[in-house]
């Protein structure tokens, strides 16, 4: 199998919290020279279906993806899914649950900002926000900046939006993993070293987390990531080797909503690919377009 030199398996469009519509993501992927990509919108598969419909011969290879935002009593997780059947009932069920939770949260946050801080927005702005496919904290943060309630989106989230905590409305990691597996996909832990907020997960804590998620059926880790140092990547690759996990590489591109470039994964295109990534590419070959 020919070694792909430029891959990016983690990016977002306007279907979740990216700034680029799926068609713009595809155009920018082509301009960036990426040979294999995956769109991994939060709790949504609509963007992947759109990419499939607009994909043409000669375009970069495409692998359907998704990123489920999960939490349980042990912490926060982002579970990536690759190569699934988007029509599978198990996938639709998790996507619908994640979407329902997101819509409940954005409505609760609007009410919280009004009652706690006196921040109000025109009805048409609220309607536009609630009409988005998967509105989240970045969308609300941008709206606060627009109306002068915060200087930056980051300040809006940190100082105001995150003051409201949700205890029960999260997809559990075992639910996301089960849905991906039942849909014929491969579940992968996104940016494994990062937990809630500024939490950094390493060593024995990482080992316990991975073994617990593997008990639910986790099959891979995102060892190459735009926010990782080489030391973090080496540690995660060590766990992948120890447990025979797949390895993936992703930038977490969000367009203008995040200072990350397409293809910025930390993966060296010259060196031989790690064994776990080679296996992932081989085992997903028949699930791709192109």
Residue pairs with C-beta under 8 A, 6 or more apart in sequence:
1 278
1 281
1 282
1 285
3 272
3 273
4 35
4 36
4 61
4 281
5 35
5 269
5 270
6 32
6 33
6 34
6 35
6 36
6 263
6 269
7 34
7 35
7 36
7 37
7 249
7 265
7 267
7 281
8 29
8 32
8 34
8 36
8 37
8 38
8 249
8 250
8 251
8 253
8 262
8 263
8 265
9 36
9 37
9 38
9 40
9 63
9 65
9 80
9 82
9 222
9 248
9 249
9 250
10 38
10 40
10 65
10 67
10 80
10 190
10 222
10 225
10 248
10 249
10 250
10 251
10 252
10 253
10 265
11 18
11 25
11 29
11 37
11 38
11 39
11 40
11 250
11 251
11 252
11 253
11 254
11 262
12 18
12 39
12 40
12 41
12 42
12 67
12 252
12 253
12 254
12 255
12 257
13 20
13 21
13 22
13 24
13 25
13 39
13 41
13 47
13 255
14 20
14 21
14 22
14 132
14 133
15 22
15 41
15 44
15 46
15 47
15 50
15 133
15 134
16 41
16 42
16 43
16 44
16 47
16 67
16 133
16 134
16 136
17 42
17 134
17 136
17 137
17 138
17 139
17 254
17 257
18 25
18 41
18 253
18 254
18 255
18 257
19 254
19 255
19 256
19 257
20 28
20 255
22 39
22 47
22 50
22 51
22 54
23 50
23 54
24 255
25 39
25 47
25 51
25 253
25 255
26 51
26 54
26 55
26 59
28 262
29 37
29 60
29 262
30 59
30 60
32 261
32 262
32 263
33 263
34 60
34 262
34 263
35 60
35 61
36 60
36 61
36 62
36 63
36 281
36 288
37 60
37 61
37 62
37 63
38 62
38 63
38 64
38 65
38 82
38 250
39 47
39 48
39 51
39 62
39 64
39 65
40 65
40 66
40 67
40 80
40 190
40 250
41 47
41 48
41 66
41 67
41 134
42 67
42 68
42 69
42 98
42 102
42 134
42 136
43 66
43 67
43 68
43 69
43 94
43 95
43 98
43 99
43 101
43 102
43 134
43 171
44 66
44 95
44 98
44 99
44 133
44 134
45 64
45 66
45 84
45 86
45 91
45 95
46 133
48 64
48 65
48 66
48 86
49 86
51 62
52 62
52 64
52 289
55 62
55 289
55 290
59 290
60 290
61 288
61 289
61 290
62 288
62 289
62 290
63 82
63 83
63 284
63 287
63 288
63 289
64 82
64 83
64 84
64 86
64 185
64 287
65 80
65 81
65 82
66 80
66 81
66 84
66 91
66 95
66 180
67 78
67 79
67 80
67 81
67 190
68 78
68 79
68 80
68 81
68 94
68 98
68 171
68 176
68 179
68 180
69 76
69 78
69 98
69 170
69 171
70 76
70 77
70 78
70 79
70 170
70 171
70 172
70 173
70 175
70 176
71 77
71 170
71 171
71 172
72 170
72 172
72 173
72 174
74 209
74 212
75 195
75 196
75 199
75 209
76 195
76 196
77 173
77 189
77 190
77 213
78 189
78 190
78 191
79 173
79 176
79 177
79 180
79 187
79 188
79 189
79 190
79 218
80 187
80 188
80 189
80 190
80 220
80 222
80 248
80 250
81 91
81 176
81 179
81 180
81 183
81 185
81 186
81 187
81 188
82 185
82 186
82 188
82 248
82 284
82 287
83 184
83 185
83 186
83 284
83 287
83 288
84 91
84 180
84 183
84 184
84 185
85 91
85 183
85 184
85 185
86 92
86 183
88 182
88 183
88 184
89 182
90 178
90 179
90 180
90 181
90 182
90 183
91 179
91 180
91 182
91 183
91 185
93 179
94 171
94 175
94 176
94 179
94 180
97 171
97 175
98 171
99 134
101 169
101 170
101 171
102 134
102 135
102 136
103 130
103 135
104 169
105 136
105 166
105 169
106 129
106 130
106 135
106 136
106 139
106 140
107 130
108 164
108 166
109 137
109 140
109 161
109 164
110 121
110 126
110 129
110 140
112 163
112 164
113 119
113 140
113 144
113 149
113 160
113 161
114 120
116 163
117 149
117 160
119 144
119 147
119 149
119 160
121 129
121 143
121 147
125 143
129 135
129 139
129 140
129 143
132 139
137 157
137 161
137 162
138 153
138 157
138 254
138 257
140 156
140 161
141 150
141 152
141 153
141 154
141 156
141 157
141 161
142 153
142 156
144 150
144 153
144 156
144 160
144 161
145 151
145 152
145 153
145 156
149 156
149 160
150 156
150 159
150 160
153 257
173 213
173 216
174 216
176 187
177 187
177 213
177 216
177 217
177 218
178 216
178 217
180 186
180 187
181 187
181 217
186 219
186 220
186 246
186 280
186 283
186 284
187 217
187 218
187 219
187 220
188 218
188 219
188 220
188 221
188 222
188 246
188 248
189 210
189 213
189 218
189 220
189 221
189 222
190 222
190 225
190 250
190 252
191 222
191 225
191 227
191 228
191 252
192 201
192 206
192 209
192 210
192 221
192 222
192 223
192 236
192 239
193 200
193 201
193 202
193 206
193 228
193 232
193 235
193 236
194 200
194 201
194 227
195 201
201 209
202 235
206 235
206 236
206 239
207 239
210 218
210 221
210 239
210 243
210 245
211 243
214 243
214 245
218 245
219 245
219 246
220 240
220 245
220 246
220 247
220 248
220 276
220 280
221 236
221 239
221 240
221 245
221 246
221 247
221 248
221 276
222 236
222 247
222 248
222 249
222 250
223 233
223 236
223 237
223 240
223 247
223 248
223 249
223 274
223 276
223 277
224 233
224 247
224 248
224 249
224 250
224 265
224 266
224 267
224 277
225 233
225 249
225 250
225 251
225 252
225 265
225 266
226 250
226 251
226 252
226 260
226 261
226 264
226 265
226 266
227 252
228 236
228 266
230 266
233 266
237 247
237 274
237 276
239 245
240 246
240 247
240 274
240 276
241 275
241 276
244 276
245 276
246 276
246 277
246 279
246 280
246 283
247 274
247 275
247 276
247 277
247 280
248 277
248 280
249 265
249 266
249 267
249 277
250 265
251 260
251 261
251 262
251 263
251 264
251 265
252 258
252 260
253 260
253 261
253 262
253 264
254 260
267 273
267 277
273 281
